[in-house]
Structure formats: structure tokens, C-alpha cells
């Protein structure tokens, strides 16, 4: 085989492996991130007496004029030209209709850049599940399915 053919084969294998990884991880809820305190560059050390601020999501919900759900809040970060964000909005709206005490709040990541940085949002859509007190329970990047959201809500 020529050098050009090898380059094409390697490129196809890399693209395929990247696509399969994204397919496997998109929309899957996983643990929370350690949230940085505003004004610091480093996350608080777990070994010290300083506790991380676990309520920046609740403060953001209040700042946009919304209220937390009685049981949980689905906090969705999206952007204007994001096609998966529309699908996520539809799924989360459907779940809030099915489960009592759950609220859905959508935040435009472009208009709330400081909150996006503070919460460690790297791409849209990102969905945070907040408990009744406003602490982050879990998060998903990408468009989750209805069953994935219901399973995440079962943890609350």
C-alpha cells in the first residue's frame, strides 16, 4: 500500500473510534464536578477544612428569576444554534410533566459565561440535576434520553 492509502486508513480508524466513544458517552449522567469557589483558580482541597460551594446552580436559578423544584431541578445549559439542545429541551419538558416536583430551567450559556465557567460547563447541551436544596447531584453532557433522565432523578 502506498503512503496515502495508509494515511486514509489511519484517519478513518481514528474518526470511527472518536465517533463510537461519543456515541457511548453522550447523554450519560455521571458524578458531579468539584465546583471552584468564585475568585480562585484552584478547587478546594478535600483534605482541608474548606468545604466546596455546592449551591452555585441554585444561585443561578434564582438569578434568572426561576424557582427550584420541590423535589429536583433539571438545569439545562444550551446555546442558540445547538440542535441537540432543542431535543434535550423536549425530553426534559416531557420528564417534568411525568414526575411531580421537578422543574426544568434552561440557561443560555452565551449570556451567563461566568456561571458557565464556575460550573465547569464545557459544551452544550449540559444538564445538571439539582436536589431540592440546589446542590448538584449529577450531570450529563450531550442529549440524554428520557430513560437516562428518569434514572438520574431516581437518585435524588
HURADA-V495939 format. One record per pair of residues at least 12 apart in sequence whose C-alpha atoms are under 8 Angstrom apart, sorted by the first residue. I is the first residue (numbers start at 1). J is the second residue. Records with the same first field share a line. If there is no record, write none. Layout:
BEGIN
I: J + J
END
This chain:
BEGIN
26: 140 + 141 + 142 + 143 + 144
27: 140 + 141 + 142 + 143 + 144 + 145 + 148
28: 140 + 141 + 142 + 144 + 148
29: 138 + 139 + 140 + 141 + 144 + 148 + 149 + 152
30: 138 + 139 + 140
31: 137 + 138 + 139
32: 136 + 137 + 138 + 139
33: 119 + 120
34: 52
35: 52 + 53 + 54 + 118 + 119 + 120
36: 52 + 53 + 118 + 119
37: 52 + 53 + 118
38: 118
54: 134 + 135 + 136
55: 133 + 134 + 135 + 136
56: 115 + 118 + 119 + 134 + 135
57: 75 + 119 + 130 + 134 + 135 + 136
58: 130 + 133 + 134 + 135
60: 115
61: 75 + 105
66: 105
67: 103
68: 103 + 132 + 133 + 134
69: 101 + 102 + 103 + 104 + 132
70: 101 + 102 + 103 + 132
71: 100 + 101 + 102 + 131 + 132 + 156
72: 101 + 102 + 103 + 129 + 130 + 131 + 132 + 134 + 153 + 156
73: 102 + 103 + 104 + 105 + 129 + 130 + 131 + 132 + 134
74: 92 + 102 + 103 + 104 + 105 + 127 + 128 + 129 + 130
75: 104 + 105 + 106 + 107 + 127 + 128 + 129 + 130
76: 89 + 104 + 105 + 106 + 107 + 125 + 126 + 127 + 128
77: 106 + 107 + 108 + 109 + 121 + 124 + 125 + 126 + 127
78: 106 + 107 + 108 + 109 + 124 + 125 + 126
79: 108 + 109 + 110 + 124 + 125
80: 108
82: 124 + 125
84: 125 + 142 + 143
85: 124 + 125 + 143
87: 143
88: 125 + 143 + 144
89: 106
91: 144 + 145 + 146
92: 104 + 146 + 149
94: 146
95: 146 + 149 + 150
109: 124
123: 141 + 142
124: 141 + 142
125: 141 + 142 + 143
126: 139 + 140 + 141 + 142 + 143
127: 139 + 140 + 141
128: 140
129: 152 + 153
131: 156
137: 155 + 156
138: 152
END
